[in-house]
Amino acid sequence: MNKFSTSAITLKSYDLSESDKIVVLYSKEHGLMRAVAKGAKKTSKRAAGIDNLLAKRFLLMKGKNLDTICQSEGINHFSGIRNDIFKLSYSIYCSELINIFGIEEDPTSEDMYNLLYFTFENISKAKNPCNTILSVLKFQMNLMDTAGYAIELDDCVKCGHSFESQEMYFSTRSGGILCRECSVFDEDKKLISDKIRLFLKKVASSDFNSSFFYDKELKNEATLMFCLNLIKEYISLKSPKRIKSTHMLECI
Ligand SMILES: [Zn+2]
């Protein structure tokens, strides 16, 4: 009997047979995993530990192809996520991104797990949409950084020109800020202010416990959503698969 335990977040599950399900997990120790939940379709979902978007400690048995879940114990149910469609939709978006950009036996698995865990915890506790959007924005930027697609916010991504307060654009295609000259042939560019650039830099470099609203003008839903959508577009371009949940985000 080859058993092992791991802390993991449940991302999604699908049918394997009449009674069993496959659960997709992101494990702190092993990165992206798929495991069999035996009898999950017959017993109550919660007992089998297959509800999505939960942090759990799992005991698994090693298998030839797939490991099997023997037991699970709750770490965090992120209960605030479940009864709010806005929070739930954005949490599903984050879990889909981890499923796309995470890999098996990921060397950055602890960072990825912690990023998703603290994002869910912050979304769960968020008292208003601004706080939810900010948590998702922070998740997006950190995920891109960890996955090797960090966004250039210091200098022009093409010519290296440094910015102070002159005209600048965000280019999803180039993955960062462009100066006016370099932006001429980029049709999808978005004009942004130096305040937005500095704000995105702060969001990318601060942790979930820090207060990074230095400028009250930026703390409004429209500005935060503008930033989130910029990065969402960039992530969609970098993604090897179509991101299904983005359609759902447009409907809420
Ligand atoms: Zn330039």
Residues whose N, C-alpha, C, O or C-beta is under 5 A from the ligand:
A	BS01	ZN	C156 K158 C159 G160 H161 C179 C182
